[in-house]
Amino acid sequence: MKGLFKFNLTLLATLLTLCSLLTGCNGQNVQCKKTGYPHRVKYRAQSLKKLYAAELKQLNRVGRIAIIEPGKVDQFKKQLKRTEDGLLKKMKEQNIQNYSLYLKDLGDQTLAVFAYFETPEDTFDPDLLPGGKELNWTDVEQVFYQAGRTDIAVPKLKVKRVGMVIGVKPRMVESYVLIHKYTWPEVLQKNYEGNIREFSIYLYKLAEKYYIFGYFEYVGDDFAADMAMIDSDSATIAWMKFTDEGCQLPIPTRAEGEWWAVMEEIFHSD
């Protein structure tokens, strides 16, 4: 049964991808002038790639992960506070912006630190990552990005930043990554309407386990209402049947009612 279940989910991912590849509007993109996203599902995978390429062109959205011993968390936070001024100076010198650090216990006393920042540069000073070589920071693969609601000006203090983490079933990792390369336009549109922007997802392997770390910003006025609107959308529900129920593994330390576990923000550059 397990083999059959895996086969069916993998087949579903393949079919969903083929639908994105094979449907089209005679090679044309039919896009909404206001949002920039397509009115219809029917447009070619090539158009999707162009959309992603345009969004990724201006800045590199960098993700890094480090594992920290439980007994050293307080020491790490104190060191971060002591070096904050020097860290902010280095960021300015190297064109680093929107730098955030998040912390979460993944279970079994395994604490992960997730670093997210944006830069126009292809390289950066490793000293920008607190703890240096002692923490053994790991580069992680970005498997999804959506610029989202970037067409409205929002004061920095009003922006809600979210760092989050969830597990992925090892046998479903390839399918999960593949389907996110061809995310349904209707799902992207609902994220946009829900006032989400700068949405990035990163894949991380720890021993024999896989995790997905996510970062996004919310720029609306009613977070709960917008999230409920997204979750009640029929296309999003169908999408999550595969991505969430079929592929993801919630971590045991998540709060009650959570699917993705929200991480503690322990530093932000702004």
Secondary structure as UniProt FT lines:
FT   HELIX           2..22
FT   TURN            26..27
FT   TURN            33..35
FT   HELIX           45..57
FT   STRAND          60..68
FT   HELIX           70..72
FT   HELIX           73..82
FT   HELIX           84..93
FT   TURN            94..95
FT   STRAND          97..105
FT   TURN            108..109
FT   STRAND          111..119
FT   HELIX           126..128
FT   TURN            130..131
FT   HELIX           132..134
FT   TURN            135..136
FT   STRAND          138..139
FT   STRAND          141..148
FT   HELIX           156..158
FT   STRAND          160..168
FT   HELIX           170..172
FT   HELIX           173..181
FT   HELIX           185..193
FT   TURN            194..195
FT   STRAND          196..206
FT   TURN            207..208
FT   STRAND          209..218
FT   HELIX           223..231
FT   HELIX           234..240
FT   HELIX           241..247
FT   STRAND          248..249
FT   TURN            252..253
FT   TURN            256..257
FT   STRAND          261..262
FT   STRAND          264..268
//
